[in-house]
Amino acid sequence: MKCPPIVSRSLQTSSSSSSSSSSPEPSLPIAKVVLSVDPLHPADATQFTMELGATENDNLPKIFKMEMSTDFVPMSVFSESSKGNQTVEGKILHKFDMKPHDNNIESYGKLFRERTKQSMTRTRQIKVIDNDNGSYMWPMPGMTNFASDKKMATKKGSDMKRTRRDRGEMEEIMFKLFERQSNWSLRQLIYETDQPEQFLKDILKDLCIYNNKGANQGTYELKPEYRKSIGDTTS
């Protein structure tokens, strides 16, 4: 007999609970098979149904159809004694495929909805880390720039909240930044100055040169005349 896994588990659970019960009262049957025969057509209208006993899940259908067929590989039933001797007990002549009965379509639908809901529910787990020296908190190789770029991208998306500084004040800030570092990318300058992107581009166009290639590709550096004036002022 081929039956759904949930029916197999229910039969095994009922069988183990009934065998372990110490109550003197007779236990209810695990399941019963009902054979229905039409007297007018006994050869064609034979029907088998299985009715389950008590089940743990209320949505589990209680009645199942058992479709009988002979389309299977011939098999035999063997038994083995305590001494290791094997004996043929009989041959299997029919195969049964268990399917839900039409009377249980509503409960079977509830069972499927419950199963789908359980599969969609995430189970969160809390894991205690034995190695608490902080090594798990260090960023993986190549992730540092990603986090920095993500923070800069967030600031870039909030240009509408940035307030423009005075042009002269911004130029002084830019010169101080290029004293600290000779090459800057646009994202880095936006992050350092917290100014609108287009406003910074206008200032960079007047003060800086954009590197299209080379080791400093994609960065800005001061024009030669401004680098010279900064060097004189510093000296």
C-alpha positions as CSV (number, residue, x, y, z in Angstrom):
1,M,0.0,0.0,0.0
2,K,1.3,3.4,-1.0
3,C,0.1,6.1,1.5
4,P,1.0,9.8,2.1
5,P,3.8,10.3,4.7
6,I,1.5,12.1,7.1
7,V,-0.8,9.1,7.2
8,S,2.1,6.7,7.7
9,R,3.3,8.8,10.7
10,S,-0.2,8.9,12.1
11,L,-0.5,5.1,11.9
12,Q,2.9,4.6,13.5
13,T,2.2,7.0,16.3
14,S,-1.2,5.4,17.0
15,S,0.3,2.0,17.0
16,S,3.1,2.8,19.4
17,S,0.8,4.7,21.8
18,S,-1.7,1.8,21.9
19,S,1.0,-0.8,22.5
20,S,2.6,1.2,25.3
21,S,-0.8,2.0,27.0
22,S,-1.3,0.1,30.3
23,S,-5.0,0.8,30.5
24,P,-7.2,-2.4,30.9
25,E,-9.8,-0.9,28.6
26,P,-9.6,-2.0,25.0
27,S,-8.0,0.7,22.8
28,L,-9.7,2.0,19.7
29,P,-8.7,0.5,16.4
30,I,-5.9,2.4,14.6
31,A,-7.7,2.1,11.3
32,K,-10.2,-0.1,9.5
33,V,-10.6,-1.0,5.9
34,V,-14.1,-1.1,4.5
35,L,-14.9,-3.2,1.4
36,S,-17.9,-2.1,-0.6
37,V,-19.4,-4.4,-3.2
38,D,-22.2,-3.8,-5.7
39,P,-24.3,-7.0,-5.8
40,L,-25.3,-6.3,-9.4
41,H,-21.8,-5.8,-10.6
42,P,-19.5,-7.5,-8.1
43,A,-16.5,-7.7,-10.4
44,D,-16.4,-4.0,-11.5
45,A,-17.7,-2.0,-8.6
46,T,-15.5,-3.3,-5.7
47,Q,-14.3,-0.3,-3.6
48,F,-11.9,-0.1,-0.7
49,T,-11.8,2.7,1.8
50,M,-9.7,3.2,4.9
51,E,-11.0,5.0,8.0
52,L,-8.4,6.2,10.4
53,G,-8.9,6.2,14.1
54,A,-7.8,9.0,16.4
55,T,-5.3,11.4,14.8
56,E,-3.1,14.1,16.4
57,N,-3.9,16.7,13.6
58,D,-7.6,17.7,13.4
59,N,-7.2,18.7,9.8
60,L,-5.9,15.3,8.7
61,P,-8.6,13.5,6.6
62,K,-10.1,10.5,8.3
63,I,-11.4,8.7,5.2
64,F,-9.2,7.7,2.2
65,K,-9.9,5.9,-1.0
66,M,-7.7,2.8,-1.8
67,E,-7.4,2.2,-5.6
68,M,-6.5,-1.4,-6.2
69,S,-4.3,-2.4,-9.2
70,T,-2.0,-5.2,-10.4
71,D,0.4,-2.9,-12.3
72,F,3.6,-3.5,-10.2
73,V,6.6,-5.7,-10.0
74,P,5.7,-9.1,-8.5
75,M,6.9,-9.4,-4.9
76,S,6.8,-11.9,-2.1
77,V,6.7,-11.6,1.7
78,F,9.5,-13.2,3.7
79,S,9.9,-13.9,7.4
80,E,13.1,-14.7,9.4
81,S,13.2,-16.7,12.5
82,S,15.5,-16.1,15.5
83,K,17.9,-18.7,14.2
84,G,18.2,-16.9,10.8
85,N,16.0,-19.2,8.8
86,Q,14.0,-17.5,6.1
87,T,10.5,-18.5,5.0
88,V,8.2,-17.4,2.2
89,E,4.9,-16.3,3.8
90,G,3.1,-15.4,0.6
91,K,2.9,-13.4,-2.5
92,I,1.6,-9.8,-3.1
93,L,-1.1,-9.9,-5.7
94,H,-2.5,-6.3,-5.6
95,K,-1.2,-2.8,-5.0
96,F,-3.2,-0.1,-3.3
97,D,-2.8,3.7,-3.9
98,M,-4.3,5.7,-1.1
99,K,-5.9,9.0,-2.0
100,P,-8.1,11.5,0.0
101,H,-11.8,10.7,-0.2
102,D,-14.2,13.2,-1.7
103,N,-15.8,13.7,1.7
104,N,-12.6,15.1,3.1
105,I,-11.7,17.7,0.5
106,E,-12.4,20.6,2.9
107,S,-10.2,19.2,5.7
108,Y,-7.5,18.3,3.2
109,G,-7.5,21.9,1.9
110,K,-7.0,23.1,5.5
111,L,-4.1,20.7,5.9
112,F,-2.4,22.1,2.8
113,R,-2.9,25.7,3.9
114,E,-1.5,24.9,7.4
115,R,1.5,23.2,5.7
116,T,2.1,26.2,3.4
117,K,1.9,28.6,6.3
118,Q,4.4,26.6,8.3
119,S,6.9,26.5,5.4
120,M,6.7,30.3,5.0
121,T,7.3,31.0,8.7
122,R,11.0,31.7,9.5
123,T,12.5,30.2,12.6
124,R,15.0,32.5,14.1
125,Q,17.9,31.1,16.2
126,I,20.3,32.7,18.6
127,K,23.8,31.3,18.5
128,V,26.4,31.9,21.3
129,I,29.9,32.4,19.8
130,D,32.5,30.6,21.9
131,N,35.4,32.6,20.4
132,D,34.6,36.1,21.8
133,N,37.9,37.8,21.1
134,G,36.3,40.0,18.5
135,S,37.7,38.3,15.4
136,Y,34.2,37.8,14.0
137,M,33.6,41.5,14.1
138,W,36.5,42.5,11.8
139,P,35.3,43.2,8.2
140,M,36.2,40.7,5.6
141,P,38.8,41.6,3.0
142,G,37.4,43.9,0.4
143,M,34.4,44.9,2.5
144,T,35.8,48.1,4.0
145,N,35.5,50.2,0.9
146,F,32.1,48.8,0.2
147,A,30.8,50.0,3.6
148,S,32.4,53.4,3.0
149,D,30.9,53.7,-0.5
150,K,27.5,52.7,0.8
151,K,27.6,55.5,3.4
152,M,28.7,58.0,0.7
153,A,26.0,56.8,-1.6
154,T,23.4,57.4,1.2
155,K,24.7,60.9,1.6
156,K,24.6,61.4,-2.1
157,G,20.9,60.5,-2.2
158,S,20.1,63.3,0.3
159,D,21.5,66.2,-1.7
160,M,18.2,68.1,-1.2
161,K,19.0,68.4,2.6
162,R,22.5,69.8,2.1
163,T,23.0,73.6,2.4
164,R,25.5,75.3,0.2
165,R,28.3,77.2,1.9
166,D,29.8,80.4,0.8
167,R,31.9,80.0,-2.4
168,G,35.0,81.6,-0.8
169,E,34.6,79.5,2.3
170,M,34.3,76.3,0.3
171,E,37.4,77.1,-1.7
172,E,39.4,77.4,1.6
173,I,38.0,74.1,2.8
174,M,39.0,72.5,-0.6
175,F,42.6,73.8,-0.3
176,K,42.9,72.4,3.2
177,L,41.6,69.0,2.0
178,F,44.2,68.9,-0.8
179,E,46.9,69.8,1.7
180,R,46.0,66.7,3.6
181,Q,45.7,64.5,0.5
182,S,46.8,65.2,-3.1
183,N,44.0,63.1,-4.8
184,W,40.3,62.9,-3.9
185,S,37.4,61.2,-5.6
186,L,34.0,63.0,-5.9
187,R,32.3,60.7,-3.4
188,Q,35.0,61.3,-0.9
189,L,34.7,65.1,-1.3
190,I,31.0,64.9,-0.9
191,Y,31.4,62.9,2.3
192,E,34.0,65.3,3.7
193,T,32.3,68.6,2.8
194,D,28.6,67.6,3.0
195,Q,27.8,69.8,0.0
196,P,25.6,69.2,-3.1
197,E,27.2,67.3,-5.8
198,Q,26.7,69.8,-8.6
199,F,28.0,72.7,-6.4
200,L,31.2,70.7,-5.8
201,K,31.6,69.9,-9.5
202,D,31.5,73.6,-10.3
203,I,34.2,74.3,-7.7
204,L,36.3,71.4,-8.9
205,K,36.0,72.5,-12.5
206,D,37.8,75.8,-11.6
207,L,40.3,74.5,-9.1
208,C,41.2,70.9,-10.1
209,I,42.2,68.6,-12.9
210,Y,40.3,65.3,-13.4
211,N,42.5,62.2,-14.0
212,N,41.0,60.0,-16.8
213,K,43.8,57.4,-16.6
214,G,46.9,56.4,-14.7
215,A,47.4,55.3,-11.2
216,N,45.0,58.1,-9.9
217,Q,42.3,57.5,-12.4
218,G,38.9,58.8,-11.3
219,T,40.2,61.3,-8.8
220,Y,40.7,65.1,-8.7
221,E,44.0,67.0,-8.0
222,L,44.7,70.7,-7.8
223,K,45.8,72.6,-10.9
224,P,49.6,73.3,-11.0
225,E,49.1,77.0,-10.2
226,Y,47.1,76.3,-7.1
227,R,49.5,73.6,-5.9
228,K,52.3,76.1,-6.2
229,S,50.4,78.8,-4.2
230,I,49.6,76.3,-1.5
231,G,53.3,75.3,-1.3
232,D,54.4,78.9,-1.0
233,T,51.9,79.6,1.7
234,T,53.0,76.6,3.7
235,S,56.6,77.5,3.5
